Amino acid sequence: MSNNKQKWSEQEDRHSTLLSNAQAVRAVTAAVEGTLGPKGLDTMLVSRNGDVIVTNDGVTILDLMEITHPAAKMLINIARAQQDEIGDGTTTATLLAGALVQEACAHVQTGVPVTRVIEGIQQGISRALEEIQARSRPLEQVDDPRLLQVARIAGREHGDIASLVVKAAQLMGLEKLRDPSFRLSEMIVSSVGATSEVFHGLLLNKQRMSPHMPEKVEKTWVFLLDDALEAEGIDEEALRTETGFQTYLQYKEEFRQSVRRLIDLGVRFICTGRGVSPVAEEMLTEAGVFVVQRVSSRDMRRLADYTGARPVKRTGLHKSPDELKKMLGWCAHVYQDKRMDMIRLEGGHGKPMATILVGATTAEVVGERARIAKDAASSVQAAVRGGIVPGGGALELYISRVIEKYREKVRGMAAYGVDAVAKALRRPITQIVLNAGFNPLEKIEDANAGQIHTNCDSLAIDCESGEVVDMMKRGVLDPTLVKYHALKAAGEVAVAVLRIQTIVRMRSDGMEDQGGF
């Protein structure tokens, strides 16, 4: 008996880093697992200053958690990567990664070499990803009714938000949604007290430069200056010389002429990337021009797309009227919305653009509704790009059996890694059923038996009744890309965590290499 205890103790010492990392990963998954599924609950995040955020959004929870363990940070980073790539599915990716590490650790503790487990996990993940792609159902039209179901599921049953997102997707069109550089989620703007709506146009979270400028301009040329609207500068030393002072006066006069050219061309809406000089402000105010300064690069690109304007640098101000006119855009309506304290543009002559405006009575509720809308928008776009699969954990349960059969073909101890993938794939449906208040052991076996009997990959558990139902027929649909990238990301982070043999604290940045020991 003493020999067995000694061997166990030696094994624990040998895998102490792995076990520590596994515990850290488990702590992170515990923070988000309760939010999964239609019966998932919210998490309250409290800052040291007492600020409170109540949310069901996995990436928000992970992003704001106070984390110190390096393995836990790796998991959070992969969740952020999932969010950046797809915009949804971070909770699923986190749960799958945690389950893979947990199952792998169980095999390692029984004596299976870590390298063999990693090899099996990689093989199992690769096979599972192939199966996800093979079982994807395409969506060919933006008016497909299944798209609304995708938005509703990703939007946590908020039907009003789902409808807004789908309407916006239809306004943008199939080609735009499939453009890799376009993100529907970036079209979402939230505001306290606003009425939720979708409209052709865009909103800028800015105000006009001066209250003496017009609150509204119509049928106007648009000029975008990705720079400061001010005269060319001259250094202080040169300014003390007569030649330098004359050059300074010349620059000021040329600048006045440039501003006058814009006014004469009929430009009544100007946006700048930086500040505006007092001289320009006075001239433009007198001319009734609506000026917005310090516009972000992102908003400048959106304005250019929508109005058809070409942003120019300050040197572009010296161009002739004919050359300047080629740089201008056009907009039918620009006005300051006092209720929302934003600038609204409609009737641009550039690319079509839809804005999803999400409103609520309080800042806390607005923030959560905006996060829900972004998830729904990301899922809708992912579904259009890559198709859909049954949700509710049904597909993962089906593929887990595919991996179990695949395990029989894998030789050697790598089979244990494949086994870890098969078991991890049951984690999503297990958590969904648990969050709904049912016994996972009983209900998952019911769903499993139903799938085997019918050879159907869409059977899972109804979270209201506990009965086995067809997720596709119930409209519980997930984008294929969300499932695919969640599993891929989970596999990558699990392998990365398992490869860590030891953790060594780095020296502080302030220490210099002394060239010796």
C-alpha positions in Angstrom: 0.0 0.0 0.0 2.8 2.4 0.8 4.4 1.7 -2.6 1.1 2.7 -4.3 0.9 5.9 -2.3 4.5 6.7 -3.2 3.9 6.2 -6.9 0.8 8.4 -6.8 2.7 11.1 -4.9 5.5 11.0 -7.5 2.9 11.2 -10.3 1.2 14.2 -8.8 4.6 16.0 -8.5 5.4 15.2 -12.1 2.1 16.6 -13.3 1.7 19.4 -10.7 1.9 22.2 -13.4 -0.7 20.4 -15.6 -3.0 20.0 -12.6 -2.6 23.6 -11.6 -3.3 24.8 -15.1 -6.4 22.5 -15.3 -7.7 23.9 -12.1 -7.3 27.5 -13.4 -9.1 26.5 -16.7 -11.9 24.9 -14.7 -12.3 28.1 -12.6 -12.8 30.2 -15.8 -15.3 27.7 -17.3 -17.2 27.8 -14.0 -17.7 31.5 -14.4 -19.6 31.2 -17.7 -21.1 27.7 -17.8 -24.3 28.8 -15.9 -25.2 31.2 -18.7 -25.5 28.6 -21.4 -28.8 27.7 -23.0 -32.3 29.3 -22.8 -32.5 28.8 -19.1 -29.0 30.1 -18.4 -28.8 32.7 -15.7 -26.9 36.1 -15.5 -23.5 36.8 -13.9 -22.9 39.9 -11.9 -19.5 41.6 -12.4 -18.5 44.0 -9.6 -15.5 46.3 -10.0 -13.3 47.5 -7.1 -15.1 50.9 -7.4 -18.4 49.3 -6.9 -19.5 49.5 -10.6 -21.9 46.6 -11.5 -22.6 44.9 -14.8 -25.2 42.1 -15.0 -24.9 40.1 -18.1 -25.4 36.8 -19.8 -22.8 37.4 -22.4 -19.8 35.0 -22.2 -17.2 37.3 -23.7 -18.1 40.2 -21.5 -17.8 38.0 -18.4 -14.4 36.7 -19.5 -13.1 40.0 -20.6 -13.9 41.7 -17.3 -12.9 38.9 -14.9 -9.9 39.6 -12.7 -7.5 36.9 -13.8 -3.9 36.3 -12.7 -3.2 32.6 -13.6 -1.3 32.4 -17.0 -3.3 29.3 -18.2 -6.5 31.0 -17.4 -5.4 34.0 -19.4 -4.7 31.7 -22.4 -8.2 30.5 -22.3 -9.6 34.0 -22.2 -7.4 35.0 -25.1 -8.7 32.2 -27.2 -12.3 33.2 -26.3 -11.4 36.7 -27.5 -10.0 35.3 -30.7 -13.4 33.5 -31.2 -15.2 36.8 -30.7 -13.0 38.6 -33.1 -13.3 35.9 -35.8 -17.0 35.1 -35.6 -18.5 37.5 -32.9 -20.3 34.7 -31.0 -19.8 31.3 -29.5 -17.3 32.2 -26.8 -19.1 30.4 -24.0 -19.2 27.2 -26.1 -15.5 27.5 -27.0 -14.7 28.0 -23.3 -16.7 25.0 -22.2 -15.3 22.7 -24.8 -11.7 23.8 -24.0 -12.3 23.2 -20.3 -13.8 19.8 -20.9 -10.9 18.8 -23.2 -8.3 19.7 -20.6 -10.3 18.0 -17.8 -10.7 14.8 -19.8 -7.0 14.9 -20.9 -5.8 15.3 -17.3 -7.8 12.3 -16.2 -6.0 10.1 -18.8 -2.6 11.6 -18.0 -3.1 10.8 -14.3 -3.6 7.2 -15.1 -0.2 7.0 -16.9 -1.0 8.0 -20.5 1.8 10.2 -21.9 0.8 13.8 -22.5 2.2 13.7 -26.0 0.0 10.8 -26.9 -3.1 12.5 -25.5 -2.3 15.6 -27.5 -1.8 13.6 -30.6 -5.3 12.0 -30.1 -7.0 15.3 -29.4 -5.6 16.8 -32.6 -6.9 13.8 -34.6 -10.3 13.8 -32.9 -10.7 17.6 -33.4 -9.8 17.3 -37.1 -12.3 14.5 -37.6 -15.1 16.4 -35.7 -14.5 19.6 -37.8 -14.9 17.6 -41.0 -18.2 16.2 -39.6 -19.5 19.7 -38.7 -18.9 20.9 -42.3 -20.5 17.8 -43.8 -23.7 18.4 -41.7 -24.0 22.1 -42.5 -27.3 23.2 -44.2 -26.8 26.2 -46.5 -28.7 29.5 -46.4 -29.0 30.9 -49.9 -31.3 33.9 -49.3 -31.5 36.7 -46.7 -35.3 36.3 -46.7 -35.0 32.6 -45.5 -37.3 32.4 -42.4 -34.6 30.3 -40.7 -32.4 33.3 -40.4 -34.9 34.9 -37.9 -34.6 31.7 -35.8 -30.8 32.0 -35.8 -31.1 35.6 -34.7 -33.6 34.7 -32.0 -31.4 31.9 -30.5 -28.2 34.0 -30.6 -30.3 37.0 -29.2 -31.4 35.0 -26.2 -35.0 34.9 -27.2 -35.3 38.7 -27.6 -37.7 38.6 -30.6 -37.7 42.4 -31.1 -33.9 42.5 -31.4 -33.9 39.4 -33.7 -36.4 41.1 -36.0 -34.3 44.3 -36.2 -31.1 42.4 -37.0 -32.7 40.4 -39.8 -34.3 43.5 -41.3 -30.9 45.2 -41.3 -29.4 42.1 -42.9 -32.0 42.1 -45.6 -31.4 45.8 -46.3 -27.6 45.1 -46.7 -28.1 42.2 -49.0 -26.4 38.8 -49.5 -23.3 40.1 -51.3 -22.5 42.6 -48.6 -23.1 40.1 -45.8 -20.6 37.7 -47.4 -18.0 40.4 -47.8 -15.1 39.4 -45.3 -14.4 43.1 -44.6 -18.0 43.9 -43.6 -19.4 43.3 -40.1 -23.1 43.6 -39.5 -22.5 43.9 -35.7 -20.6 47.2 -36.3 -23.9 48.7 -37.6 -25.4 48.6 -34.0 -25.7 51.8 -32.1 -27.3 52.0 -28.6 -28.8 54.9 -26.7 -30.7 55.4 -23.5 -34.3 56.5 -24.2 -34.1 55.8 -27.9 -36.8 53.8 -29.8 -35.3 50.7 -31.2 -35.4 50.8 -35.0 -33.6 50.0 -38.3 -33.1 52.7 -40.9 -31.1 53.4 -44.1 -28.3 55.7 -42.9 -25.9 56.0 -40.1 -25.5 57.6 -36.6 -22.4 59.3 -35.3 -21.9 59.5 -31.6 -20.7 63.1 -31.9 -22.1 66.7 -31.8 -21.7 69.6 -34.1 -18.7 71.7 -33.3 -20.6 74.8 -32.3 -24.1 75.5 -31.1 -24.1 78.4 -33.5 -23.9 76.1 -36.5 -27.1 74.8 -38.1 -28.8 71.8 -36.4 -29.8 70.5 -39.8 -28.6 70.6 -43.4 -30.2 69.0 -46.4 -29.1 68.1 -49.9 -25.5 68.9 -49.2 -22.1 68.1 -50.5 -19.9 66.3 -47.9 -16.2 66.9 -47.4 -14.1 64.5 -45.3 -10.7 65.8 -44.0 -8.7 63.1 -42.3 -6.5 65.7 -40.8 -6.7 69.0 -38.9 -8.6 71.9 -40.6 -6.0 74.6 -40.0 -3.2 76.4 -41.9 0.2 75.0 -42.5 2.5 75.5 -39.5 5.9 77.1 -39.3 8.5 76.6 -36.6 9.0 79.3 -34.0 12.6 80.1 -35.0 11.7 80.7 -38.6 8.7 82.9 -37.5 11.1 85.4 -36.0 12.6 86.2 -39.4 11.0 88.5 -41.9 10.9 85.8 -44.5 9.4 83.3 -42.1 6.7 85.8 -41.0 5.8 86.5 -44.6 5.5 82.7 -45.2 3.3 82.5 -42.2 1.0 85.2 -43.6 1.0 83.5 -46.9 -0.1 80.2 -45.4 -2.9 81.9 -43.5 -4.2 83.5 -46.6 -4.0 80.3 -48.7 -5.9 78.5 -45.9 -8.6 81.1 -45.9 -8.9 80.7 -49.7 -9.2 76.9 -49.3 -12.0 77.2 -46.8 -13.7 79.7 -49.0 -13.5 77.3 -52.0 -15.3 74.6 -50.0 -18.0 77.0 -49.1 -18.4 78.2 -52.7 -18.7 74.6 -53.8 -21.8 74.2 -51.7 -20.3 72.0 -49.0 -22.5 72.3 -45.9 -21.3 69.2 -44.0 -17.6 68.8 -43.0 -16.0 66.1 -40.9 -12.4 66.3 -39.7 -10.1 63.7 -38.1 -8.5 66.3 -35.8 -9.3 69.8 -34.6 -10.5 72.9 -36.5 -8.8 76.3 -36.2 -10.7 79.4 -34.9 -10.4 81.1 -38.3 -12.1 78.1 -40.1 -14.7 77.8 -37.4 -15.7 81.4 -37.8 -15.9 81.3 -41.6 -17.8 78.0 -41.6 -20.3 79.1 -38.9 -21.1 82.3 -40.8 -21.6 80.2 -44.0 -24.0 77.9 -42.2 -21.8 74.8 -42.5 -22.4 71.8 -40.1 -18.9 70.8 -38.9 -18.0 67.7 -36.8 -14.4 67.5 -35.6 -12.2 64.7 -34.2 -14.0 61.9 -36.0 -12.5 58.5 -35.5 -10.9 56.6 -38.4 -13.6 53.9 -38.2 -16.4 56.6 -38.5 -14.5 58.3 -41.2 -14.5 55.1 -43.3 -18.2 54.6 -42.6 -18.9 58.2 -43.7 -16.9 57.7 -46.9 -18.7 54.5 -47.8 -22.1 56.0 -47.1 -21.7 59.4 -48.7 -19.3 58.5 -51.5 -16.8 61.1 -50.3 -13.0 60.4 -50.5 -11.2 61.5 -47.3 -8.2 63.8 -48.0 -5.3 65.1 -46.1 -4.6 68.7 -45.4 -2.6 69.1 -48.6 -5.7 68.3 -50.5 -7.2 71.6 -49.5 -5.0 73.3 -52.1 -6.6 71.5 -55.0 -8.5 73.3 -57.6 -12.4 73.5 -57.3 -12.8 70.9 -60.1 -10.3 68.5 -58.3 -12.0 69.1 -54.9 -15.4 68.4 -56.3 -14.3 64.9 -57.3 -13.5 64.3 -53.6 -16.9 65.3 -52.3 -19.8 63.0 -51.2 -23.5 63.7 -51.0 -26.2 63.4 -48.4 -29.8 64.3 -48.4 -30.3 64.8 -44.7 -27.8 65.6 -41.8 -29.1 66.6 -38.4 -28.3 66.7 -34.7 -30.7 64.4 -32.9 -31.1 66.2 -29.6 -32.9 63.3 -27.9 -30.0 60.9 -28.4 -27.3 63.5 -28.6 -26.0 62.0 -31.9 -25.7 63.1 -35.5 -28.0 61.2 -38.0 -27.3 60.9 -41.7 -29.9 59.7 -44.3 -29.9 59.6 -48.1 -26.2 59.1 -48.7 -25.2 58.6 -52.4 -22.5 56.0 -51.6 -22.9 52.4 -50.6 -26.1 51.3 -48.9 -25.9 51.2 -45.1 -28.3 50.2 -42.4 -28.1 51.2 -38.8 -29.6 49.1 -36.0 -30.6 51.4 -33.2 -31.1 49.7 -29.8 -32.7 51.6 -27.0 -33.9 51.1 -23.4 -34.8 53.1 -20.4 -31.5 52.7 -18.4 -27.8 52.6 -19.3 -27.4 49.1 -17.8 -30.3 47.6 -19.8 -29.1 49.4 -23.0 -25.6 47.9 -22.6 -26.9 44.4 -22.3 -29.4 44.8 -25.2 -26.5 46.1 -27.3 -24.4 43.0 -26.5 -27.4 40.8 -27.3 -27.9 42.6 -30.7 -24.2 42.2 -31.5 -24.4 38.5 -30.9 -27.5 38.2 -33.0 -26.0 40.2 -35.8 -22.7 38.2 -35.8 -24.7 34.9 -35.9 -26.9 36.0 -38.7 -23.9 37.0 -40.8 -22.1 33.8 -40.0 -25.2 31.8 -41.0 -25.3 33.5 -44.3 -21.6 32.9 -44.9 -21.4 29.3 -43.7 -24.8 27.8 -43.3 -26.6 26.4 -40.2 -26.6 23.3 -38.0 -29.0 22.1 -35.3 -28.5 23.8 -31.9 -29.2 22.8 -28.3 -26.1 20.6 -28.2 -27.7 18.1 -30.6 -25.0 18.2 -33.2 -22.2 17.9 -30.7 -23.9 14.8 -29.2 -24.3 13.2 -32.6 -20.6 13.9 -33.5 -19.4 12.5 -30.2 -20.7 9.1 -31.3 -18.9 9.6 -34.7 -15.7 10.2 -32.8 -16.3 7.2 -30.6 -16.4 5.0 -33.7 -13.4 6.8 -35.1 -11.5 5.9 -31.9 -11.6 2.3 -32.8 -9.4 3.0 -35.9 -6.8 4.9 -33.9 -3.8 2.8 -32.8 -1.9 3.1 -29.6 -2.4 5.5 -26.7 -3.4 8.4 -29.0 -6.9 6.7 -28.7 -7.2 8.2 -25.2 -6.9 11.7 -26.7 -9.6 10.9 -29.2 -11.7 9.6 -26.3 -11.3 13.0 -24.6 -12.7 14.8 -27.7 -15.7 12.4 -27.7 -16.5 13.1 -24.1 -15.9 16.9 -24.4 -18.4 17.1 -27.2 -21.1 16.1 -24.8 -20.3 19.0 -22.5 -22.6 21.7 -24.2 -25.8 19.6 -24.1 -24.9 18.5 -20.5 -24.7 22.1 -19.3 -27.8 23.2 -21.2 -29.9 20.4 -19.6 -28.4 21.1 -16.2 -29.1 24.8 -16.5 -32.7 23.9 -17.4 -33.1 22.0 -14.1 -33.1 18.4 -15.4 -30.9 15.4 -14.7 -28.2 15.4 -17.4 -27.5 11.7 -17.1 -31.1 10.7 -17.8 -31.9 13.3 -20.4 -28.8 13.0 -22.5 -29.3 9.2 -22.7 -32.8 9.8 -23.9 -31.5 12.2 -26.6 -28.7 9.8 -27.5 -31.1 6.9 -27.8 -33.4 9.0 -30.0 -30.6 10.0 -32.3 -29.4 6.4 -32.7 -32.9 5.1 -33.3 -33.7 7.7 -36.0 -30.1 8.4 -37.2 -31.0 12.1 -36.8 -28.4 14.7 -35.8 -30.9 17.3 -34.6 -32.6 15.6 -31.6 -32.0 17.1 -28.2 -33.8 18.1 -25.1 -36.6 20.7 -24.9 -35.6 22.9 -21.9 -39.3 23.5 -21.0 -40.7 20.0 -21.0 -37.6 17.8 -20.8 -38.8 15.8 -23.9 -36.7 14.8 -26.8 -37.5 17.1 -29.8 -36.1 17.9 -33.2 -34.1 21.2 -32.9 -34.4 21.9 -36.6 -38.1 21.7 -36.5 -38.3 23.8 -33.3 -36.1 26.5 -34.9 -33.2 26.0 -32.5 -30.4 26.7 -35.1 -26.8 27.8 -34.8 -24.4 29.1 -37.5 -22.0 26.4 -38.7 -19.1 28.8 -38.5 -19.8 29.4 -34.8 -19.7 25.7 -34.0 -16.7 25.1 -36.3 -14.5 27.9 -34.9 -15.5 27.2 -31.3 -14.4 23.6 -31.5 -11.2 24.6 -33.4 -10.3 27.3 -30.8 -11.1 24.9 -27.9 -8.7 22.3 -29.4 -6.0 24.8 -29.9 -6.1 26.2 -26.4 -6.4 22.7 -24.8 -3.3 21.5 -26.6 -1.4 24.7 -25.7 -2.3 24.2 -22.0 -1.3 20.5 -22.1 2.1 21.2 -23.6 3.2 23.3 -20.7 5.5 21.3 -18.6 6.5 24.0 -16.1 5.9 27.6 -15.3 8.9 29.9 -14.7 8.6 33.5 -13.5 10.3 35.9 -15.9 12.6 38.6 -14.5 11.2 42.1 -14.3 11.6 44.4 -17.3 13.9 46.7 -15.4 16.6 44.0 -14.8 19.5 44.2 -17.2 21.6 41.3 -18.4 24.9 41.3 -16.5 26.5 38.8 -18.9 27.0 36.1 -16.2 25.5 34.0 -13.5 
